Amino acid sequence: MKEVKVGLIGLGFMGSTHWRIYEALPGVKVTALADVDAAKRSGDVSKVVGNIGGGDNSAPLNMQGVTVYEDALQMIAEADVDMIDICVPTPLHKDYILAALKAGKHVFSEKPLCRTLEEIAVIREAVKASGKFFNVGMCVRAWPEYDTAKQLLDSGKLGAVKSALFRRMSPSVDGNAWNNWFMNDAMSGGAALDLHTHDTDIVCYFFGNPAAVRSAGARGVVSDNGIDQIITSYDYQDGKFITAEGGWCAPACVPFEMSFQIVCEKAALKLDAAGFHIYWNCGKVETPDTGDASLPTGWHRELKYFTDCVRDNVTPDRYQTPESVFNSLAVVMAEIQSVDSKQPVEVKYV
């Protein structure tokens, strides 16, 4: 089996999560690492925390065979790798994506892709011109329950969708990252862009691109004026009622919640603390098979799929296309505009 060599930029919560997944994937190896923190370059991730999942960060990572860099652009230029994996604050994504594509590397970038519509346009053109593979960490598309829900909806077995509600409620992430960048609205875009974006993306993935959005939200609850809580209604102009809510205002001791309820003609799909079930109109309740238990999260599934595509030289299209990610991010930008204007906003797709 040909080994896929990965150059990883950033060893915070997502970077260390990706590292451990790559360690467990046959034929995949992180051979280069860039991080501005000397401790992390030595494999020390003991100060890394997150709001969901994650491994044991008390033990240092095995850095044997890994070339380390302080400067990510130097790593991109020098390292002998097949792909670059970008796990750093959002405003840094664009420059690293452009440099990696120019260097002839395949690119996997964490979400959210970037901060502005203008940056989306630049990245879009660079991806098209490069001929390289490009995926973004919209991991919920690959999350077992959401992936299974997509298959069930597309099968037609449940009938037409009537309504849907998606929720992503996080405990506070204040203090959870390098320089506390989540609390800096200029960097993270608040919970609206960094957290809620997953459910906006799922809404688009499940139902297509909405014509407009109507959003309400609260700025500056825990951050420096970021949108820390948001709820949106997506306009599909066909009668179905689709909403999503997200936020990170709760105390750090509150459990993370990711949930949905999708009501269709013949049944309802529901994911909550009780599990994942189909509730049929006749009263029957089923627990759907969500597939390979050895790949327990969307992080595992998206990274295995992308590295398999790199190894086999097959254009990735199972969970996403670049265009679909650009479109869902444009919807989030419209939601932020709607919160601030207190008016519905027509989505401007790039």
Solvent accessible surface area in square Angstrom, and as a share of the most:
residue,aa,sasa,rsa
1,M,168,0.75
2,K,117,0.50
3,E,83,0.37
4,V,0,0.00
5,K,55,0.23
6,V,0,0.00
7,G,0,0.00
8,L,0,0.00
9,I,4,0.02
10,G,6,0.05
11,L,0,0.00
12,G,22,0.21
13,F,41,0.17
14,M,40,0.18
15,G,0,0.00
16,S,2,0.01
17,T,12,0.07
18,H,0,0.00
19,W,5,0.02
20,R,56,0.21
21,I,5,0.03
22,Y,1,0.00
23,E,107,0.48
24,A,79,0.62
25,L,16,0.08
26,P,97,0.61
27,G,26,0.25
28,V,14,0.08
29,K,67,0.28
30,V,7,0.04
31,T,27,0.16
32,A,2,0.01
33,L,0,0.00
34,A,1,0.01
35,D,16,0.08
36,V,95,0.55
37,D,52,0.27
38,A,66,0.51
39,A,45,0.35
40,K,29,0.12
41,R,50,0.18
42,S,75,0.48
43,G,0,0.00
44,D,59,0.30
45,V,2,0.01
46,S,64,0.41
47,K,188,0.80
48,V,12,0.07
49,V,74,0.42
50,G,35,0.34
51,N,37,0.19
52,I,46,0.23
53,G,67,0.64
54,G,45,0.43
55,G,40,0.38
56,D,96,0.50
57,N,26,0.14
58,S,90,0.58
59,A,56,0.43
60,P,102,0.64
61,L,18,0.09
62,N,94,0.48
63,M,37,0.16
64,Q,146,0.65
65,G,61,0.59
66,V,19,0.11
67,T,74,0.43
68,V,64,0.37
69,Y,25,0.09
70,E,107,0.48
71,D,71,0.37
72,A,6,0.04
73,L,87,0.43
74,Q,81,0.36
75,M,0,0.00
76,I,5,0.03
77,A,82,0.64
78,E,106,0.48
79,A,10,0.08
80,D,107,0.55
81,V,8,0.04
82,D,36,0.19
83,M,0,0.00
84,I,0,0.00
85,D,0,0.00
86,I,0,0.00
87,C,14,0.09
88,V,25,0.14
89,P,12,0.08
90,T,2,0.01
91,P,49,0.31
92,L,70,0.35
93,H,1,0.00
94,K,47,0.20
95,D,79,0.41
96,Y,34,0.13
97,I,0,0.00
98,L,50,0.25
99,A,29,0.22
100,A,0,0.00
101,L,10,0.05
102,K,186,0.79
103,A,46,0.36
104,G,38,0.37
105,K,32,0.13
106,H,25,0.11
107,V,0,0.00
108,F,1,0.00
109,S,0,0.00
110,E,8,0.04
111,K,31,0.13
112,P,1,0.01
113,L,2,0.01
114,C,0,0.00
115,R,52,0.19
116,T,54,0.32
117,L,58,0.29
118,E,124,0.56
119,E,34,0.15
120,I,0,0.00
121,A,38,0.29
122,V,72,0.41
123,I,0,0.00
124,R,59,0.22
125,E,93,0.42
126,A,25,0.19
127,V,14,0.08
128,K,132,0.56
129,A,91,0.70
130,S,33,0.21
131,G,66,0.63
132,K,59,0.25
133,F,20,0.08
134,F,4,0.02
135,N,7,0.04
136,V,0,0.00
137,G,1,0.01
138,M,10,0.04
139,C,8,0.05
140,V,3,0.02
141,R,5,0.02
142,A,1,0.00
143,W,30,0.10
144,P,8,0.05
145,E,41,0.19
146,Y,0,0.00
147,D,9,0.05
148,T,14,0.08
149,A,0,0.00
150,K,38,0.16
151,Q,102,0.45
152,L,29,0.14
153,L,26,0.13
154,D,95,0.49
155,S,59,0.38
156,G,44,0.43
157,K,129,0.55
158,L,1,0.01
159,G,19,0.18
160,A,57,0.44
161,V,30,0.17
162,K,110,0.47
163,S,36,0.23
164,A,5,0.04
165,L,71,0.36
166,F,0,0.00
167,R,71,0.26
168,R,6,0.02
169,M,38,0.17
170,S,2,0.01
171,P,12,0.07
172,S,22,0.14
173,V,6,0.04
174,D,79,0.41
175,G,54,0.52
176,N,35,0.18
177,A,29,0.22
178,W,108,0.38
179,N,113,0.58
180,N,53,0.27
181,W,24,0.09
182,F,41,0.17
183,M,16,0.07
184,N,53,0.27
185,D,33,0.17
186,A,75,0.58
187,M,43,0.19
188,S,0,0.00
189,G,4,0.04
190,G,1,0.01
191,A,0,0.00
192,A,0,0.00
193,L,0,0.00
194,D,13,0.07
195,L,11,0.06
196,H,0,0.00
197,T,5,0.03
198,H,19,0.08
199,D,0,0.00
200,T,0,0.00
201,D,2,0.01
202,I,0,0.00
203,V,0,0.00
204,C,12,0.07
205,Y,40,0.15
206,F,18,0.07
207,F,30,0.13
208,G,33,0.32
209,N,74,0.38
210,P,1,0.00
211,A,41,0.31
212,A,19,0.15
213,V,2,0.01
214,R,138,0.50
215,S,9,0.06
216,A,60,0.47
217,G,38,0.36
218,A,41,0.31
219,R,80,0.29
220,G,35,0.34
221,V,80,0.46
222,V,48,0.28
223,S,15,0.10
224,D,84,0.44
225,N,89,0.46
226,G,0,0.00
227,I,2,0.01
228,D,0,0.00
229,Q,46,0.20
230,I,1,0.00
231,I,77,0.39
232,T,2,0.01
233,S,34,0.22
234,Y,5,0.02
235,D,57,0.29
236,Y,31,0.12
237,Q,144,0.64
238,D,90,0.47
239,G,77,0.74
240,K,40,0.17
241,F,124,0.52
242,I,0,0.00
243,T,16,0.09
244,A,0,0.00
245,E,33,0.15
246,G,0,0.00
247,G,1,0.01
248,W,3,0.01
249,C,41,0.24
250,A,31,0.24
251,P,86,0.54
252,A,82,0.63
253,C,116,0.69
254,V,59,0.34
255,P,112,0.70
256,F,45,0.19
257,E,58,0.26
258,M,32,0.14
259,S,11,0.07
260,F,5,0.02
261,Q,71,0.32
262,I,0,0.00
263,V,50,0.29
264,C,7,0.04
265,E,90,0.40
266,K,106,0.45
267,A,2,0.01
268,A,20,0.16
269,L,0,0.00
270,K,62,0.26
271,L,18,0.09
272,D,48,0.25
273,A,117,0.91
274,A,79,0.61
275,G,27,0.26
276,F,12,0.05
277,H,34,0.15
278,I,6,0.03
279,Y,84,0.32
280,W,58,0.20
281,N,112,0.58
282,C,112,0.67
283,G,59,0.56
284,K,116,0.49
285,V,79,0.46
286,E,62,0.28
287,T,100,0.58
288,P,20,0.12
289,D,123,0.64
290,T,40,0.23
291,G,47,0.46
292,D,76,0.39
293,A,91,0.70
294,S,86,0.55
295,L,28,0.14
296,P,74,0.47
297,T,25,0.15
298,G,0,0.00
299,W,18,0.06
300,H,44,0.20
301,R,21,0.08
302,E,11,0.05
303,L,0,0.00
304,K,72,0.31
305,Y,42,0.16
306,F,0,0.00
307,T,1,0.01
308,D,40,0.21
309,C,6,0.03
310,V,13,0.08
311,R,41,0.15
312,D,88,0.46
313,N,119,0.61
314,V,83,0.48
315,T,93,0.54
316,P,7,0.04
317,D,96,0.50
318,R,134,0.49
319,Y,11,0.04
320,Q,12,0.05
321,T,59,0.34
322,P,35,0.22
323,E,64,0.28
324,S,35,0.23
325,V,3,0.02
326,F,2,0.01
327,N,24,0.13
328,S,4,0.02
329,L,6,0.03
330,A,2,0.01
331,V,0,0.00
332,V,1,0.00
333,M,25,0.11
334,A,6,0.04
335,E,0,0.00
336,I,30,0.15
337,Q,100,0.44
338,S,0,0.00
339,V,11,0.07
340,D,80,0.41
341,S,54,0.35
342,K,163,0.69
343,Q,108,0.48
344,P,64,0.41
345,V,15,0.08
346,E,132,0.59
347,V,10,0.06
348,K,149,0.63
349,Y,79,0.30
350,V,50,0.29
